[in-house]
């Protein structure tokens, strides 16, 4: 996420290579669209997981909670230590 947000030209080259996109207007638009929604701290969306759980376990009751599938302890440690913030300092 850090590299994506801080090195636009690199990211656009990756999109061009693997997405086989040659139009710079499309590359720029793709970068802009994703940069706006990428979180600074890489945590999964519990709301997104809930959507997937509901789709996967339609016939189950009760549905599992999204928190059952997530362990943010490593991300919490990285954030608490200041590592993630240090990535964005220039």
C-alpha positions in Angstrom: 0.0 0.0 0.0 2.8 2.3 0.8 4.6 1.7 -2.5 1.3 2.1 -4.4 0.6 5.5 -2.8 4.1 6.9 -2.8 5.4 5.7 -6.2 2.8 6.3 -8.8 5.0 5.8 -11.8 6.2 2.4 -10.6 2.6 1.3 -9.9 1.4 2.4 -13.3 4.2 0.4 -14.9 3.1 -2.7 -13.0 -0.5 -2.1 -14.1 0.7 -1.6 -17.7 2.8 -4.8 -17.6 0.4 -7.2 -15.9 -2.8 -5.6 -17.1 -1.5 -5.1 -20.6 -2.7 -1.5 -20.5 -1.0 0.9 -22.9 -3.2 3.9 -22.6 -1.7 6.4 -20.1 -5.1 7.9 -19.5 -6.5 4.5 -18.3 -3.4 3.9 -16.2 -3.7 7.2 -14.5 -7.4 6.7 -13.9 -6.9 3.2 -12.5 -4.2 4.5 -10.2 -6.4 7.4 -9.0 -9.4 5.2 -8.4 -7.5 2.7 -6.3 -5.3 5.2 -4.4 -8.4 6.9 -3.1 -9.7 3.7 -1.5 -6.5 1.9 -0.3 -6.2 2.1 3.4 -3.0 3.4 5.0 -3.0 0.6 7.5 -3.6 -2.9 5.9 -6.6 -4.3 7.8 -9.3 -6.4 6.2 -12.8 -4.9 5.9 -15.1 -6.7 8.4 -18.0 -5.4 6.4 -16.6 -7.0 3.3 -15.9 -10.2 5.1 -19.5 -10.2 6.4 -20.8 -10.0 2.9 -18.7 -13.0 1.8 -19.7 -15.0 4.9 -23.4 -14.3 4.2 -22.9 -15.5 0.6 -20.9 -18.6 1.5 -22.9 -19.8 4.5 -26.5 -19.0 3.4 -27.9 -22.2 4.9 -26.0 -21.9 8.2 -27.4 -20.5 11.4 -26.0 -18.7 13.2 -23.6 -17.2 10.8 -19.9 -17.0 11.8 -18.7 -13.6 12.8 -16.1 -11.9 10.5 -13.9 -11.4 13.6 -13.5 -15.2 13.7 -11.4 -15.1 10.5 -9.3 -12.1 11.3 -6.1 -11.6 13.4 -5.0 -8.0 13.3 -2.4 -8.5 16.1 0.6 -8.2 13.7 -0.8 -5.1 12.1 -1.6 -3.6 15.5 2.0 -4.2 16.6 3.4 -2.5 13.5 1.0 0.4 14.0 1.7 0.7 17.7 5.5 0.6 17.1 5.3 3.5 14.7 6.5 1.5 11.8 3.5 2.2 9.5 3.7 5.9 10.2 7.4 5.9 9.5 6.8 4.6 6.0 4.9 7.7 5.1 7.4 10.2 6.5 9.6 11.7 3.9 
